[in-house]
Amino acid sequence: MLLRSAFLALVAGLALSHPARAAPEAGEPCRAIQAQGESFTVCTVDLRKRRLRVFWRRPDGQAYSSLQALAEAQGPTLAFAMNGGMYDKDQAPVGLYVEDGHELHGVSTADGPGNFHLKPNGVFYVKGEKAGVLDTPRYLRAHLKPDFATQSGPMLVIEGQIHPKISADGPSQKIRNGVGTREGGHVAVFAISERPVSFGAFARLFRDDLGCRNALFLDGSVSSLYAPNLGRSDLGRRLGPMIGAVAK
């Protein structure tokens, strides 16, 4: 009995020392984790169990503009939501935006300032029960016709490699959110930092701790989360496109 107890204690200790990884979805999508020496909230969505989609405008054509307004409109079917691709001052998408198979804003390949233009940027898309993250050139070459899509940037992880322009731990520290995929695209993994973190730490989170070979930066500073299973609703920020999981 003593040997067995010692063995179980050893196994428990090894489990605790293993890098944090978002658990498979088991009813509630969001949970807190520790990784890269920081605190994050990670929301894992299995598209075979929940529908994942993007939101921008209400039926009357006005932008939702906030997670609170989106949650009120969707009601209890909304399992979680966060801000999606980057947007202009009028809450319009900067780049590609596709909703229910309709392209409401085209892909942007323009150069310019800011994180969106730190190329390669990329596209998060949903088609049926699969989601994907592709850098913009590969997305265009693939000629996909997604159900939903939102463009943002920069890419964090590209085929298992950190974006070449992201330093290991640069001086920029912000609350950030992003998305990656795994399990052949059936699972989408969203993360938001609880404190300001570097681009490098955030990219490593997706590659090393969340097991995503491709991941996309969604935004910083305005990063917000609605997670009813955690009693959380980040209010007060005017947002453009949002991503949410709803009942199938």
Solvent accessible surface area in square Angstrom, and as a share of the most:
residue,aa,sasa,rsa
1,M,179,0.80
2,L,155,0.77
3,L,158,0.78
4,R,151,0.55
5,S,56,0.36
6,A,61,0.47
7,F,123,0.51
8,L,86,0.43
9,A,66,0.51
10,L,109,0.54
11,V,68,0.39
12,A,53,0.41
13,G,38,0.37
14,L,109,0.54
15,A,68,0.53
16,L,155,0.77
17,S,85,0.55
18,H,121,0.54
19,P,79,0.49
20,A,27,0.21
21,R,115,0.42
22,A,3,0.02
23,A,47,0.37
24,P,102,0.64
25,E,17,0.08
26,A,93,0.72
27,G,52,0.50
28,E,109,0.49
29,P,7,0.04
30,C,5,0.03
31,R,92,0.33
32,A,75,0.58
33,I,10,0.05
34,Q,123,0.55
35,A,9,0.07
36,Q,60,0.27
37,G,76,0.73
38,E,30,0.13
39,S,35,0.23
40,F,0,0.00
41,T,5,0.03
42,V,1,0.00
43,C,1,0.00
44,T,5,0.03
45,V,0,0.00
46,D,15,0.08
47,L,3,0.01
48,R,108,0.39
49,K,126,0.53
50,R,46,0.17
51,R,99,0.36
52,L,1,0.01
53,R,35,0.13
54,V,1,0.01
55,F,3,0.01
56,W,10,0.03
57,R,114,0.41
58,R,88,0.32
59,P,141,0.89
60,D,103,0.53
61,G,38,0.37
62,Q,118,0.53
63,A,26,0.20
64,Y,18,0.07
65,S,15,0.10
66,S,27,0.18
67,L,2,0.01
68,Q,84,0.38
69,A,14,0.11
70,L,0,0.00
71,A,16,0.12
72,E,127,0.57
73,A,56,0.44
74,Q,52,0.23
75,G,25,0.24
76,P,142,0.89
77,T,68,0.40
78,L,3,0.01
79,A,15,0.11
80,F,0,0.00
81,A,0,0.00
82,M,0,0.00
83,N,1,0.00
84,G,1,0.01
85,G,1,0.01
86,M,22,0.10
87,Y,44,0.17
88,D,74,0.38
89,K,199,0.84
90,D,101,0.52
91,Q,14,0.06
92,A,21,0.16
93,P,3,0.02
94,V,38,0.22
95,G,1,0.01
96,L,3,0.01
97,Y,0,0.00
98,V,7,0.04
99,E,29,0.13
100,D,74,0.39
101,G,47,0.45
102,H,122,0.55
103,E,112,0.50
104,L,84,0.42
105,H,67,0.30
106,G,31,0.30
107,V,43,0.25
108,S,21,0.14
109,T,86,0.50
110,A,58,0.45
111,D,121,0.63
112,G,37,0.36
113,P,123,0.77
114,G,59,0.57
115,N,49,0.25
116,F,9,0.04
117,H,43,0.19
118,L,51,0.25
119,K,63,0.27
120,P,34,0.21
121,N,4,0.02
122,G,0,0.00
123,V,0,0.00
124,F,1,0.01
125,Y,36,0.14
126,V,5,0.03
127,K,99,0.42
128,G,51,0.49
129,E,79,0.35
130,K,100,0.42
131,A,6,0.05
132,G,8,0.07
133,V,5,0.03
134,L,30,0.15
135,D,13,0.06
136,T,5,0.03
137,P,67,0.42
138,R,65,0.24
139,Y,15,0.06
140,L,75,0.37
141,R,158,0.58
142,A,48,0.37
143,H,156,0.70
144,L,57,0.29
145,K,164,0.69
146,P,11,0.07
147,D,49,0.25
148,F,5,0.02
149,A,0,0.00
150,T,2,0.01
151,Q,2,0.01
152,S,0,0.00
153,G,0,0.00
154,P,0,0.00
155,M,0,0.00
156,L,0,0.00
157,V,0,0.00
158,I,34,0.17
159,E,73,0.33
160,G,13,0.12
161,Q,121,0.54
162,I,41,0.21
163,H,1,0.01
164,P,110,0.69
165,K,129,0.55
166,I,18,0.09
167,S,67,0.43
168,A,75,0.58
169,D,93,0.48
170,G,17,0.16
171,P,138,0.87
172,S,51,0.33
173,Q,98,0.43
174,K,86,0.36
175,I,54,0.27
176,R,1,0.00
177,N,0,0.00
178,G,0,0.00
179,V,0,0.00
180,G,0,0.00
181,T,19,0.11
182,R,35,0.13
183,E,95,0.43
184,G,63,0.61
185,G,8,0.08
186,H,41,0.18
187,V,8,0.04
188,A,0,0.00
189,V,0,0.00
190,F,0,0.00
191,A,0,0.00
192,I,1,0.01
193,S,1,0.01
194,E,67,0.30
195,R,139,0.51
196,P,68,0.43
197,V,2,0.01
198,S,3,0.02
199,F,27,0.11
200,G,2,0.02
201,A,8,0.06
202,F,0,0.00
203,A,0,0.00
204,R,55,0.20
205,L,0,0.00
206,F,0,0.00
207,R,87,0.32
208,D,63,0.33
209,D,8,0.04
210,L,0,0.00
211,G,26,0.25
212,C,2,0.01
213,R,139,0.51
214,N,20,0.10
215,A,0,0.00
216,L,0,0.00
217,F,0,0.00
218,L,0,0.00
219,D,20,0.10
220,G,10,0.09
221,S,66,0.43
222,V,43,0.25
223,S,2,0.01
224,S,1,0.00
225,L,0,0.00
226,Y,35,0.13
227,A,0,0.00
228,P,61,0.38
229,N,49,0.25
230,L,79,0.39
231,G,73,0.71
232,R,56,0.21
233,S,45,0.29
234,D,30,0.16
235,L,97,0.48
236,G,81,0.78
237,R,91,0.33
238,R,156,0.57
239,L,1,0.01
240,G,1,0.01
241,P,1,0.01
242,M,0,0.00
243,I,0,0.00
244,G,0,0.00
245,A,0,0.00
246,V,14,0.08
247,A,63,0.49
248,K,133,0.56
